[in-house]
Amino acid sequence: MTNQPSNIAIIGAGPSGLMAAEILARAGQRVTLYDRMPSPARKFLIAGRGGLNLTHSEPLAPFLSRYGTAADWLAPSIHAFPPDALRAWAEGLGVETFVGSSGRVFPRSMKAVALLRAWLKRLETLGVHYAPRHTWRGWNGAALTFTTPDATLLALGGASWPRLGSDGSWTTILAASGVELSPLRPSNCGFVVPWSAHLSSRFAGSPLKPVAITHNGVTRQGEAMITATGIEGGVIYALSADLRDAIARDGTTTLHLDLRPTMTLESLTQKLEAPRASQSLSNYLRKAGFSPLAIGLLYETTPPAQLAALSPRGLAARVKALPLTLTATAGMARAISSAGGIARHAVDAHFMLRAKPSVFAAGEMLDWEAPTGGYLLQACYSTAVAAAQGILHYCNQPAPTHAA
Ligand SMILES: Cc1cc2nc3c(=O)[nH]c(=O)nc-3n(C[C@H](O)[C@H](O)[C@H](O)COP(=O)(O)OP(=O)(O)OC[C@H]3O[C@@H](n4cnc5c(N)ncnc54)[C@H](O)[C@@H]3O)c2cc1C
């Protein structure tokens, strides 16, 4: 063990970089935190706009399963810094958390601002030097272009919402350095549906709730929203990895919308057996409680003559399984997160790049993906803690007395 503090460069001041900075500064290291933006953690702040979902309260086994094929890779980090530790850490910053009805964990205020303010204050007290407006463009020989540290943590995020700072440009630099990567793809994203001009102009921005979607035999219930070019929202995000991969494989994919998820086929059939008399079908459906959007979607996906000829049971079946063909993802700019990044085989057990000893990586840059629900931030925090511990080990420094 050395008595001299090491110089650590952390590039990327999102939640992953900030968490690693805290661990390393607590352990007495000289930490400089670089970011290309004028202020830190912009995506974290935006994440708090709709309710900052810090983590999830479900038991660890189902929790880990949300990371799919990356579950066993992330398990040691998440076991070492689990959701309870994350809640305790937030509460240590004076931010009380609560478990919502869905099991998701939020700060009492729902926002990120108070937490970030207290966190930055703590980092300042710990002596972390913050260097904004520094864009990392790669190495100059063995050195970073703007510093020569003993160890470096890259915490540059994925590629969604690039205007907030993370644009994935680091992939070109790391690929050129021989780091194995999987391409960045939108995750928890919306999709393109080739709507008619009528549906798009009349219903863009309209919510669909509650709705269930089924794709490849998997059903999720929640909320969605029609956009001018397609569909987005929580229930779509929940299946977005499968939808995206199916489109990549087959060119398009079809999901089925259940516009009446709270009714069985039988009860809906009974309801639609009420005589129609001389009413038009759309009037009849409107009186049966269908919204203009639901009626619009029925007509959008079924020729009028075919719709009119359906029996009550046929109509109920259509309402409960409306086919919607998706032709593309809605792109990175509005995706909640990105899939892909540094391959698991490209790092060691401490998240050090095998091709670049002394350089570590954490957070969304690593090749895992997860649905919304607090799983994204939890993996960022846990991998940052693990990478920071790895840096201490690499620099022959003692571990801090408490993790965070
Ligand atoms: C709208 C929205 C809502 C979300 N809500 C939630 C939620 O409620 N719960 C949840 O778990 N997750 C949520 N997320 C996802 C979560 O915010 C991200 O997964 C998380 O911020 C990733 O953290 P990170 O530190 O790895 O990367 P980032 O937060 O992206 O931070 C990376 C930092 O690196 C900097 N950087 C990038 N490239 C360079 C470079 N070349 N040079 C210098 N600096 C660079 C960037 O400026 C940025 O500050 C949400 C995301 C969005 C967009």
The ligand as a Gaussian input file, in Angstrom:
#p B3LYP/6-31G(d) Opt

LIG

0 1
 C      -35.489000      11.655000     -20.109000
 C      -34.719000      10.648000     -19.311000
 C      -35.256000      10.146000     -18.139000
 C      -34.550000       9.177000     -17.395000
 N      -35.081000       8.733000     -16.222000
 C      -34.427000       7.792000     -15.515000
 C      -34.938000       7.332000     -14.264000
 O      -35.943000       7.861000     -13.745000
 N      -34.285000       6.305000     -13.638000
 C      -33.156000       5.734000     -14.163000
 O      -32.635000       4.775000     -13.578000
 N      -32.595000       6.222000     -15.300000
 C      -33.209000       7.220000     -15.981000
 N      -32.647000       7.706000     -17.129000
 C      -31.349000       7.147000     -17.575000
 C      -30.173000       7.720000     -16.748000
 O      -30.291000       9.123000     -16.663000
 C      -28.850000       7.321000     -17.412000
 O      -28.797000       5.918000     -17.520000
 C      -27.661000       7.829000     -16.593000
 O      -27.636000       9.234000     -16.531000
 C      -26.336000       7.344000     -17.185000
 O      -25.336000       7.785000     -16.318000
 P      -23.808000       7.881000     -16.797000
 O      -23.116000       8.642000     -15.706000
 O      -23.296000       6.545000     -17.150000
 O      -23.843000       8.754000     -18.116000
 P      -24.406000      10.237000     -18.342000
 O      -25.408000      10.615000     -17.332000
 O      -24.791000      10.289000     -19.757000
 O      -23.119000      11.161000     -18.094000
 C      -22.013000      11.119000     -18.969000
 C      -21.271000      12.446000     -18.894000
 O      -20.140000      12.361000     -19.757000
 C      -19.978000      13.583000     -20.463000
 N      -19.261000      13.322000     -21.725000
 C      -19.662000      12.507000     -22.724000
 N      -18.730000      12.490000     -23.704000
 C      -17.718000      13.298000     -23.272000
 C      -16.439000      13.661000     -23.824000
 N      -16.009000      13.193000     -24.999000
 N      -15.645000      14.514000     -23.105000
 C      -16.042000      14.986000     -21.890000
 N      -17.241000      14.668000     -21.336000
 C      -18.061000      13.829000     -22.015000
 C      -21.382000      14.081000     -20.669000
 O      -21.423000      15.487000     -20.849000
 C      -22.093000      13.625000     -19.376000
 O      -22.082000      14.649000     -18.404000
 C      -33.296000       8.695000     -17.862000
 C      -32.753000       9.215000     -19.032000
 C      -33.444000      10.196000     -19.758000
 C      -32.832000      10.736000     -21.009000

